[in-house]
């Protein structure tokens, strides 16, 4: 932090820490949890009436960085869909702790549909299911203080409402205190009593929720400047486009993992220029469907799939497909564990690699810098990716998805972890990009307000 932190959270207070991406929210949480040794005063804790005085016994912090527990270090992109790796990963049942409070256990299992996940390998959980698992595991431990980083992202609307209701109930009936770290600040739960604004690595004074709501600035209807908008619209078109009427054709496609059917006899046709909203509850198969389109799922070669007019398995390589697709997803974000400069991460989108394995040409550097400027992150070019905040990382990965001016744009929950201004900016960029000739898009989100205004079609998947 740029200045000393003066902060007291009293018994019975439930706090939201808010601020822009890269503003210092996670740094404040790391200070509260004692991760960093302080030069002068230490953090003072009073966990009464808890019997233990240890921080590790009383504070639980869920970061929701889409980690798979102990498998983080070996996780690789596409692993979720490779069945030969599944046996080496634990099932949900083995990772959940015992709980003496049977009522709490039943409540959590019912809320998050845990019974249906108990025998599922952890690697097969969707992003939303993973969050439900993490929440269940943490709350079963009965913490005194629960800190959650953007807990509602990735959850379908019904589960978000149920989670808010559960936290409201727990804070009313127990000694649990909740601290939420929020980038999306337009739906702060009503059980929150106070807000701590953090910006520019400065911890502001704690204020009541009502005070914050009265002061909160309006988000402009548009963030992208007219100059940048015209730059996107005037981009020259590549000479190597497919120029096909049919972009995606799926004929009676089914996907199974063990005894579970994810997709069954799905027919889907996406034509050139269409903009699709892909919806469905957590675990309904949205990301699996997109993995088929992107040729990341090995089962795709056993399915009747045609992309850009070319039937899957007719001789095209995965790279021939990918060079026409721009893609961002929770799985991709999870796979980026290399500490490369941000501009190298953007450049990896030119060659569809996870990380950059070739020297960047000057022309490529100029294109990457151009798109980073469009996304307002030109100042991050030489910053190492893993030193960026989660929201800044997401902006870098978004620039990566656009950098080759793709014919098909696939955005799987693209606004995860973005603050309100960046959310509006990215939505502006998506809408502008989709105004260009023959641009096709598929977008997944659990927030209807995130969808661009030029959506033309929708597909809603239901769990089998």
Buried (B, 14 or more C-beta within 10 A) or exposed (E): EEEEBEBEBEEEBBBBBBBBBBBBBBBBBEBBBBEEEEEEEEEEBEBEEBEEEEBEBBBBBBBBBBBBBEBEEEBEBBBBBBBEBBEEBBBBEEBBEEBEEEEBBEBBBEBBBBEBBEEBBBBBBBBBBBBBBBBBBBBBEBBBBBBBBBBBBBBBEEBBEBBBEBBBEBBEEEBBBBBBBBBBBEEBBEBBBBBBBBBEBBBBEBBEBEEBEEEBEEBEEBBBEEEBBEBBEEEEEEEEBBEBEBBBBBBEBBBEBEEBBBBEEBEBEBBBBBBBBBBBBBBBBBBBBBBBBBBBBEBBEEBEBBBBEBEBEEEBEEEEBBBBBBBBBBBBBBBBBBEBBBBBBBBBBBBBBBBBEEEBEEEBBEBBBBBBBBBBBBEBBEBBBEEBBBBBBBBBBBBBBBBBBBBBBBBBBBBBBBBBBBBBBBBBBBBBBBEBEBBBBBBBBBBEEBBBEBBEEEBEBEBB
